[in-house]
């Protein structure tokens, strides 16, 4: 029996929560956030090509936007998880959703790593690039501390916080998740009379944070413009032609992964992937512009419940997926390993590649908890292997910004699909609400056309 979910009118886009039979108000195209993001991306790219010196200075606009978003990510994760745990009513229900999610994460992450390794070998990324790497290494330098290895024990230890406030201040999502789960379990042990006012208070605070995000999203196009202008202005003219093949190959592999792997998963669980991608279209535009999956986490926490997933499942699965289900990061890491091996003529037999894949199964889970994101975790993995050259890291760092767009997009789409699949498997999904959400969205966009 699907979980009863709050009135959609209290969720995102309240002005569109009217019945699908009502005639939506006509909206101008320029008021649509997705349209604004696309225009900002085009203008930013043009600025980067025409005025690269000025464009580099616009990085601050993208940084300001991401900083504002990050201020709300950790508190929202905490609030959504705690409310999800207490709304579940008992910890067995929470455990059921969590177990299903973790099994799904491990299976799909392993597939993503294998796809990256296979594609890297078949496409031959990095072959014949020795001259290009030498030229780049003469100018580049790996980021400080990027090569520091992170052992499995260190990763496990880092999951558990040593300071309640510190976990929020550092933006350690895994630690915030642990705090939220324990805090939620503590609330469940209180009597209903004591628990009710605390639940109500947390729900109201959560609503306030969502309004906080709504205000920040008004400046998303400005942040996107600055981020894209900086990326093109700082790297567009210096990217070596020999690396274009790697970038294009990576985008092709990510596209194939989304279409084939996630498409197959969606078909098995009766999810129309194209309709679902259309449903989260604005979030995808934001990720394409900012190259950050964190920039849309608050919006997805609010939007996916309107698609039919219970608030409990969204609050538990989506934040956890940001740490444990990074499909784009997995593909990037495995293709990056093959690129370095080919570029520096380091032979890797099947046994060595499978061994590196096992290492990446662990290190890829730390991308959300290590400062610097996917590249720093990749660099740590390269150091941990002991067979790949650290000297190859600067050349990959030079084009990481371009690849990070596809990485973040794949991570967001993968986690959104994972949330819906987990909700269905756990009986936390309402298909009728999903149909209504798609109908409302179609009516809204038709009215804006």
Buried (B, 14 or more C-beta within 10 A) or exposed (E): EBBEBEEBEBBBBEEBBBEBEEEBEEBEEEEBBBBBBBBBBEBBBBBBBEBBEEBBEBBEBBBBBBEBBBBBBBBBBBBBBBBBBBBBEEBEBBEBBBEBBBEBBBEBBBBBBBBBBBBBBEBEBBBEBBEBBEEBBEEBEBBEEBBEBBEEEEBEEBBEBEEEEEBBEBBBBBBBBBBBBEBBBEBBEEEEEEBEEBBEEBBEBBEEBBEBBBEBBEEBBBBBBBBBBBBBBBBBEEBBEBBEBBBEBBBEBBEBBBEEBBBEBBEEBEBEBEEBBBBBBBBBBBBBBBBBBBBBBBBBBBBBBBBBBBBBBBBBBBBBBBBBBBBBBBBBBBBBBBBBBBBBEBEBEEEBBEBBBEBBBBBBBBBBBBEBBBBBBBBBBBBBBEBBBEBBBBBBBBBBBBBBBBBBBBBBBBBBBBBBBBBBBBBBBBEEBBEBBBEBBBBBBEEBE
